[in-house]
């Protein structure tokens, strides 16, 4: 995924398996400012995946790649929803020669005659280019199967695995190239990367009692409570007679013997690049000894050198077959062991996200509650929260976890701090309104902010003792758009997190400020515009208050408002119901592009909007309360601002 120019994208590299990180992946994909790379290994050899690996010697297991590709498809698109279901579709156990013949006929002629009904229904919903790709990859696999000396058992086999196998064969048996082809097929919203260079290995495990788990399927399957002490990347399967020869050896001797059966595995260039460039590295939940720990071992050197400020370890909610008696600290220790940073000296893990122990019945816990209260473990910050979903908890709450994770990252990897706020108000020479404004400001609870500063333009006020963290200042910005001068002053000189500008000939409510800032904190938006025109009555009453009985000016202003909305839509593809609103909230982290503007005195609010849109900054629009005062406003002031805004839009 390529970052849009001018947008501060967050590069996230997520280690994951097949199912455990699904909700986390989907939440990252909902955020337009996240560039997501999924790092997956391919040592699965269970069920039909294992049969496929045996049928095509040298091929790795595609199942976890297939599962992750299905998460990247847009479920709001009928075509992509159908493609997802096709990838996950398994042929029935009754699949025989007649069904195979119908499948071959479909590949050759696109005929649906005698085709599996579910398969045919899904294919009909795909775009023709996608159907052509599916037929081509299936055709490559079917041709290979036809020329093989051994028949292939299609029963209960995933269609996605067969498509992947065809892509693998078509790309000269290059697994990573096949992964790239599959990402192209699904028009992936993220980058799916194999951790390794594609070396074919058999993943085996050894338990503390000396028992061998000879295949990945055994590592993840039902087993005793005795812990696994090590996993191995074997060049070939261990035969029963070979293992019996070392059955009486000590545990250390067995480990040494198995290591002699290993061969090196290199980190792929794509995975290395993702780790080196990541702002955030996430170690997702899942089956530890198959999907995750082996990946950390392959990527160990890169992880120790990775410059990411945040390396977040997400613990499992419950023990699995391979970690039945594990605690949270054992899980963290093992991740550090496989990454070859046992004491976390290289900060391979900076944060560990743990579901609130009080909500878990059979969950993964710390041995001692004092470890949780200490808030750190081996130098990593412990972040506890309600990160699970379901009763009992079965999956992670992707929204809660990603929101917390990104919130901490935005504070530079430290414990979350309260944001700072600056509010600029231009009362349009209404000095009589200053007292009420200040009273409202002091009445509101600003404790959610580390500091809140109210800046009133060109109106003096009586100095008074203020609560800690609260301040009131007078500014002196002249011209038709003093709020623009304030924005430029803030973006170039101030370090507060948020700026609010309230300008106009009516009255906004400061209470709407907190709602708008909250909307920014929980989203990818860089600015919020408060809409004053949420009802026809409110819109018309505002214009009547401004122009009284002067119908010509009333209709000119009304038409101008719709004209500006139309022009915004035509020029930028953005529709604002109230493009001239005087209620605006900016988030510093996302609007730094404004600092590149030259404040020559000709900038207008629409100039700022144009710059934000051109730099791909997301702008939200929220309804706000707005009160006008009949007979107060100057129509010439309104018309002048409107015309200057129009010039700023078109220039």
KEFIKE-256919 format. One line per 8 residues: number of its first residue (from 1); their letters; for each residue x, y, z of C-alpha. Coordinates in steps of 0.05 Angstrom, whole numbers. Layout:
<guzas>
NUM = A = X/Y/Z | ...
</guzas>
This chain:
<guzas>
1 = XXXXXXXX = 0/0/0 | 29/67/-21 | 23/127/26 | -16/186/-1 | 28/248/-10 | 28/294/50 | -6/245/97 | 30/222/159
9 = XXXXXXXX = 21/147/149 | 36/98/204 | 73/38/180 | 52/-24/219 | 86/-92/213 | 43/-146/244 | 68/-217/258 | 7/-263/254
17 = XXXXXXXX = -17/-333/241 | -81/-356/208 | -138/-336/255 | -114/-303/319 | -104/-232/293 | -165/-228/248 | -202/-174/288 | -138/-134/297
25 = XXXXXXXX = -123/-137/222 | -193/-113/205 | -188/-54/253 | -122/-32/225 | -153/-35/155 | -209/11/177 | -157/66/190 | -137/102/126
33 = XXXXXXXX = -72/128/157 | -44/58/170 | 1/21/121 | -5/-51/143 | 44/-108/128 | 27/-178/151 | 87/-223/167 | 68/-296/162
41 = XXXXXXXX = 107/-361/160 | 87/-421/117 | 102/-484/157 | 31/-508/165 | 24/-581/145 | -43/-602/173 | -102/-634/137 | -109/-615/63
49 = XXXXXXXX = -50/-567/69 | -5/-624/89 | -32/-667/32 | -18/-610/-17 | 54/-602/8 | 66/-676/-1 | 34/-674/-70 | 79/-617/-93
57 = XXXXXXXX = 148/-631/-63 | 184/-568/-40 | 121/-527/-31 | 107/-491/35 | 38/-489/67 | -9/-435/38 | -65/-440/89 | -46/-382/134
65 = XXXXXXXX = -34/-338/73 | -103/-357/46 | -137/-341/112 | -103/-273/117 | -119/-256/45 | -193/-268/61 | -189/-216/117 | -162/-164/68
73 = XXXXXXXX = -222/-169/23 | -276/-115/27 | -339/-148/53 | -382/-89/29 | -366/-108/-43 | -408/-165/-72 | -349/-185/-117 | -298/-186/-60
81 = XXXXXXXX = -347/-220/-13 | -357/-275/-64 | -282/-281/-76 | -271/-288/-1 | -322/-344/4 | -292/-378/-58 | -222/-376/-28 | -248/-406/37
89 = XXXXXXXX = -294/-457/3 | -276/-530/14 | -296/-584/-35 | -346/-633/-6 | -326/-702/20 | -366/-732/-38 | -320/-699/-89 | -302/-753/-140
97 = XXXXXXXX = -283/-764/-213 | -347/-732/-240 | -337/-669/-199 | -264/-665/-220 | -284/-672/-293 | -334/-614/-285 | -279/-572/-253 | -232/-586/-311
105 = XXXXXXXX = -287/-569/-360 | -299/-502/-324 | -224/-486/-329 | -223/-501/-404 | -290/-472/-426 | -318/-433/-366 | -378/-479/-370 | -416/-487/-304
113 = XXXXXXXX = -447/-554/-324 | -446/-605/-267 | -401/-557/-228 | -406/-557/-152 | -467/-512/-140 | -435/-469/-87 | -372/-460/-128 | -413/-441/-190
121 = XXXXXXXX = -456/-391/-151 | -394/-355/-124 | -358/-353/-191 | -419/-320/-224 | -410/-260/-177 | -337/-248/-196 | -313/-197/-247 | -291/-230/-313
129 = XXXXXXXX = -216/-213/-302 | -219/-247/-233 | -253/-308/-262 | -199/-312/-315 | -144/-311/-261 | -180/-364/-220 | -188/-409/-282 | -115/-400/-301
137 = XXXXXXXX = -86/-417/-233 | -134/-476/-224 | -115/-499/-294 | -41/-499/-278 | -54/-541/-216 | -101/-589/-252 | -49/-598/-308 | 4/-615/-255
145 = XXXXXXXX = -44/-664/-222 | -61/-698/-288 | 13/-710/-302 | 28/-734/-232 | 38/-808/-218 | -4/-802/-155 | -77/-780/-156 | -95/-719/-115
153 = XXXXXXXX = -151/-724/-63 | -195/-662/-73 | -242/-680/-15 | -246/-625/38 | -191/-586/2 | -194/-510/3 | -205/-478/-65 | -159/-421/-43
161 = XXXXXXXX = -102/-470/-30 | -109/-499/-100 | -109/-429/-131 | -46/-413/-90 | -14/-478/-113 | -27/-460/-185 | 5/-391/-174 | 64/-426/-142
169 = XXXXXXXX = 74/-473/-201 | 64/-417/-252 | 118/-375/-217 | 172/-429/-223 | 157/-456/-153 | 173/-390/-120 | 129/-386/-59 | 139/-312/-45
177 = XXXXXXXX = 124/-294/-118 | 60/-335/-111 | 41/-296/-48 | 50/-231/-87 | 6/-258/-143 | -48/-277/-94 | -46/-207/-63 | -56/-178/-132
185 = XXXXXXXX = -114/-225/-144 | -152/-201/-83 | -131/-128/-93 | -102/-130/-23 | -111/-71/23 | -47/-92/58 | 19/-125/41 | 23/-199/56
193 = XXXXXXXX = 95/-223/64 | 128/-290/77 | 178/-283/134 | 227/-330/101 | 257/-334/32 | 214/-394/18 | 261/-450/42 | 222/-514/50
201 = XXXXXXXX = 226/-539/121 | 188/-585/167 | 171/-553/234 | 181/-600/292 | 179/-591/367 | 211/-624/428 | 178/-628/496 | 212/-623/563
209 = XXXXXXXX = 202/-698/574 | 239/-714/509 | 177/-728/468 | 184/-709/394 | 128/-672/358 | 151/-690/287 | 105/-644/246 | 72/-577/252
217 = XXXXXXXX = 5/-612/258 | 31/-647/321 | 59/-581/349 | -10/-549/347 | -52/-611/360 | -76/-643/424 | -18/-661/470 | 4/-669/542
225 = XXXXXXXX = 13/-610/589 | 89/-619/587 | 117/-555/557 | 151/-551/490 | 223/-530/501 | 245/-517/429 | 222/-519/356 | 265/-538/296
233 = XXXXXXXX = 267/-525/221 | 283/-594/195 | 305/-609/124 | 268/-675/124 | 219/-714/166 | 245/-755/225 | 230/-828/212 | 208/-871/271
241 = XXXXXXXX = 270/-914/267 | 315/-853/269 | 281/-826/331 | 284/-893/366 | 359/-891/358 | 363/-830/403 | 303/-846/448 | 347/-859/509
249 = XXXXXXXX = 390/-797/501 | 385/-738/548 | 343/-677/530 | 405/-636/513 | 431/-692/469 | 364/-695/432 | 365/-619/422 | 436/-624/394
257 = XXXXXXXX = 416/-682/348 | 356/-645/321 | 396/-581/309 | 443/-621/266 | 382/-638/222 | 367/-564/212 | 389/-518/155 | 392/-442/156
265 = XXXXXXXX = 331/-400/139 | 339/-329/114 | 293/-271/128 | 261/-249/63 | 280/-181/36 | 206/-159/38 | 201/-178/112 | 267/-144/128
273 = XXXXXXXX = 244/-80/94 | 177/-81/130 | 211/-89/198 | 264/-36/185 | 213/15/161 | 158/1/211 | 136/55/260 | 101/0/300
281 = XXXXXXXX = 117/-74/303 | 60/-117/331 | 69/-189/354 | -2/-214/346 | -37/-268/385 | -44/-338/357 | -14/-408/360 | 54/-392/389
289 = XXXXXXXX = 99/-451/370 | 76/-455/298 | 52/-386/274 | 92/-338/316 | 154/-360/355 | 187/-391/293 | 176/-325/256 | 211/-287/312
297 = XXXXXXXX = 270/-334/306 | 276/-321/232 | 271/-246/241 | 312/-242/305 | 370/-200/279 | 323/-150/245 | 279/-145/307 | 338/-128/352
305 = XXXXXXXX = 360/-73/305 | 291/-47/286 | 284/28/299 | 209/25/314 | 192/64/377 | 136/15/393 | 141/-61/391 | 76/-85/419
313 = XXXXXXXX = 66/-157/443 | -7/-178/446 | -17/-237/492 | -66/-294/479 | -132/-292/516 | -129/-366/535 | -78/-423/534 | -75/-466/471
321 = XXXXXXXX = -54/-538/462 | 19/-518/457 | 19/-470/518 | -28/-505/566 | 6/-485/631 | 38/-421/608 | 32/-354/643 | 38/-285/613
329 = XXXXXXXX = 111/-278/635 | 129/-346/604 | 97/-323/539 | 137/-259/539 | 201/-296/559 | 193/-345/503 | 182/-290/452 | 246/-256/476
337 = XXXXXXXX = 283/-323/474 | 264/-337/402 | 282/-265/383 | 350/-277/417 | 340/-219/466 | 325/-257/531 | 334/-197/577 | 301/-149/528
345 = XXXXXXXX = 364/-107/526 | 350/-89/454 | 277/-72/470 | 250/-125/423 | 186/-115/463 | 168/-45/489 | 95/-58/508 | 55/-120/527
353 = XXXXXXXX = -21/-116/519 | -57/-161/568 | -131/-171/576 | -156/-151/644 | -143/-213/687 | -208/-201/726 | -250/-216/664 | -216/-283/650
361 = XXXXXXXX = -238/-350/678 | -189/-396/644 | -147/-341/615 | -73/-330/608 | -51/-297/673 | 11/-273/710 | 39/-319/763 | 37/-261/812
369 = XXXXXXXX = -10/-202/811 | 47/-159/836 | 77/-163/765 | 15/-130/738 | 16/-76/791 | 89/-63/776 | 66/-41/706 | 131/-66/674
377 = XXXXXXXX = 163/-133/659 | 234/-139/633 | 232/-66/614 | 167/-72/575 | 106/-31/595 | 47/-74/615 | -18/-47/585 | -81/-80/614
385 = XXXXXXXX = -151/-69/587 | -215/-100/564 | -186/-129/500 | -230/-191/493 | -297/-205/460 | -348/-260/471 | -373/-300/531 | -328/-335/544
393 = XXXXXXXX = -275/-291/513 | -253/-322/447 | -226/-265/403 | -193/-199/414 | -232/-134/411 | -195/-104/352 | -224/-34/361 | -206/-29/435
401 = XXXXXXXX = -136/-58/426 | -116/-18/364 | -145/46/393 | -104/37/456 | -42/18/417 | -45/77/369 | -61/124/426 | 2/104/462
409 = XXXXXXXX = 43/107/399 | 20/177/383 | 47/198/451 | 116/173/428 | 112/106/462 | 101/134/531 | 42/123/577 | -16/163/551
417 = XXXXXXXX = -15/236/571 | -71/287/568 | -71/330/506 | -64/405/506 | -116/453/478 | -116/524/450 | -182/560/435 | -183/623/393
425 = XXXXXXXX = -247/666/392 | -260/727/350 | -324/761/376 | -329/810/318 | -322/872/362 | -374/847/412 | -338/865/476 | -403/857/514
433 = XXXXXXXX = -402/783/498 | -333/772/528 | -357/764/600 | -406/709/582 | -354/673/541 | -303/674/597 | -356/650/647 | -373/591/603
441 = XXXXXXXX = -299/575/593 | -288/574/669 | -350/533/682 | -330/476/636 | -288/418/665 | -224/417/624 | -191/363/666 | -187/318/604
449 = XXXXXXXX = -132/365/580 | -63/379/608 | -76/452/594 | -131/494/562 | -117/565/537 | -172/613/515 | -148/668/468 | -196/726/454
457 = XXXXXXXX = -181/772/396 | -177/847/408 | -219/848/471 | -187/863/538 | -211/827/600 | -203/833/674 | -143/793/701 | -163/741/753
465 = XXXXXXXX = -134/681/789 | -146/619/748 | -144/544/765 | -80/506/747 | -75/488/674 | -124/543/652 | -104/608/620 | -137/667/583
473 = XXXXXXXX = -100/713/535 | -114/771/489 | -91/769/417 | -87/824/364 | -100/797/295 | -129/846/245 | -160/835/176 | -220/798/150
481 = XXXXXXXX = -195/730/174 | -160/736/242 | -172/661/253 | -125/646/194 | -70/686/227 | -82/647/291 | -77/581/254 | -12/600/222
489 = XXXXXXXX = 16/625/288 | -5/560/321 | 22/513/269 | 89/549/266 | 101/569/338 | 57/532/387 | 62/460/410 | -9/448/435
497 = XXXXXXXX = -42/385/408 | -107/417/386 | -129/486/362 | -201/510/360 | -221/572/322 | -289/604/335 | -306/664/291 | -368/696/263
505 = XXXXXXXX = -425/742/278 | -463/691/320 | -450/652/383 | -418/583/386 | -418/541/449 | -353/520/481 | -385/456/504 | -383/431/432
513 = XXXXXXXX = -307/437/433 | -298/376/478 | -344/334/433 | -305/354/371 | -237/340/402 | -262/272/425 | -283/257/354 | -213/272/330
521 = XXXXXXXX = -178/231/384 | -217/168/366 | -210/174/290 | -162/186/232 | -190/256/220 | -143/315/222 | -196/369/229 | -269/377/248
529 = XXXXXXXX = -314/431/219 | -376/449/259 | -437/454/215 | -487/509/232 | -537/487/178 | -565/422/204 | -637/445/193 | -673/489/143
537 = XXXXXXXX = -703/531/198 | -636/544/231 | -604/562/165 | -658/611/144 | -663/643/213 | -588/656/212 | -593/692/145 | -655/731/167
545 = XXXXXXXX = -619/754/229 | -561/778/186 | -599/812/129 | -666/830/159 | -715/851/106 | -663/861/52 | -687/803/9 | -636/812/-46
553 = XXXXXXXX = -578/804/2 | -614/746/35 | -620/708/-30 | -550/726/-52 | -521/698/12 | -565/636/10 | -546/621/-62 | -473/634/-46
561 = XXXXXXXX = -473/582/9 | -499/528/-39 | -451/552/-93 | -391/544/-47 | -414/474/-28 | -420/456/-101 | -353/485/-119 | -319/447/-63
569 = XXXXXXXX = -351/383/-89 | -330/397/-161 | -259/417/-145 | -240/369/-90 | -293/314/-87 | -311/336/-17 | -381/358/4 | -389/406/63
577 = XXXXXXXX = -459/427/85 | -427/490/115 | -362/506/80 | -358/576/113 | -366/552/184 | -330/592/236 | -323/531/282 | -261/491/266
585 = XXXXXXXX = -217/443/305 | -148/422/281 | -104/366/306 | -30/385/302 | -5/315/285 | -45/313/221 | -43/385/196 | 31/400/195
593 = XXXXXXXX = 24/411/120 | -5/480/136 | 64/503/159 | 86/502/86 | 36/557/68 | 62/629/60 | 20/677/103 | 21/736/56
601 = XXXXXXXX = -43/765/83 | -84/734/27 | -99/667/60 | -172/651/75 | -207/595/112 | -221/562/45 | -147/567/28 | -133/526/90
609 = XXXXXXXX = -187/476/72 | -159/470/2 | -90/456/29 | -114/403/77 | -154/368/23 | -96/371/-26 | -52/338/26 | -102/282/38
617 = XXXXXXXX = -120/305/109 | -188/276/129 | -239/329/151 | -301/311/190 | -364/353/195 | -405/353/259 | -468/392/278 | -456/447/330
625 = XXXXXXXX = -501/496/366 | -502/565/337 | -543/626/356 | -551/689/315 | -574/758/337 | -623/798/295 | -600/867/274 | -529/858/299
633 = XXXXXXXX = -488/834/240 | -462/876/183 | -483/847/115 | -423/879/81 | -377/841/129 | -411/775/111 | -410/787/37 | -337/809/37
641 = XXXXXXXX = -316/746/75 | -357/703/27 | -326/734/-35 | -255/729/-7 | -268/656/10 | -292/644/-61 | -227/675/-87 | -187/632/-40
649 = XXX = -223/570/-65 | -212/585/-139 | -140/611/-135
</guzas>
